Amino acid sequence: ARASLTPFQFRCLGTFVLHELFYWSSYLPFLICDSIPSLRKYKIQPSKTNDIASHIHCFTHVAISHLLVVMPSTLAINFFQWLGITEDTPLPSPSTVILQVIAFFIIEDYLF
């Protein structure tokens, strides 16, 4: 429940953890498909192999950028409070959040 969390935990760490959870878990189906030899014929770049070293290299660079870019942006809520922007309105219902997450996944995939 929200009452048991400090505002810092709820806004900053919760947002960052949820972002990372959705970000990294959305990649898992592609990682699994890439490890199945019979599905490799459907790759966009069939001549490129994805070995464990390239996955670790990519993961390291993305994780560092998330710690240096995404984490500070989640901490920016403290700056917004300093400016007087509050969060007094009630939180949306879980069904609204789920629908928005699905919509934003679709929008992000097509536009970005």
Contacts in CASP RR format, 6 or more apart in sequence:
PFRMAT RR
TARGET T0000
AUTHOR 0000-0000-0000
METHOD contacts of the structure
MODEL  1
ARASLTPFQFRCLGTFVLHELFYWSSYLPFLICDSIPSLRKYKIQPSKTN
DIASHIHCFTHVAISHLLVVMPSTLAINFFQWLGITEDTPLPSPSTVILQ
VIAFFIIEDYLF
2 10 0 8 1.000
2 91 0 8 1.000
8 78 0 8 1.000
11 74 0 8 1.000
11 77 0 8 1.000
11 87 0 8 1.000
12 74 0 8 1.000
12 75 0 8 1.000
12 77 0 8 1.000
12 78 0 8 1.000
13 74 0 8 1.000
15 74 0 8 1.000
16 70 0 8 1.000
16 71 0 8 1.000
16 74 0 8 1.000
19 70 0 8 1.000
19 74 0 8 1.000
20 66 0 8 1.000
20 70 0 8 1.000
22 101 0 8 1.000
22 105 0 8 1.000
23 66 0 8 1.000
26 105 0 8 1.000
31 55 0 8 1.000
33 39 0 8 1.000
34 40 0 8 1.000
34 43 0 8 1.000
34 50 0 8 1.000
40 46 0 8 1.000
92 100 0 8 1.000
END
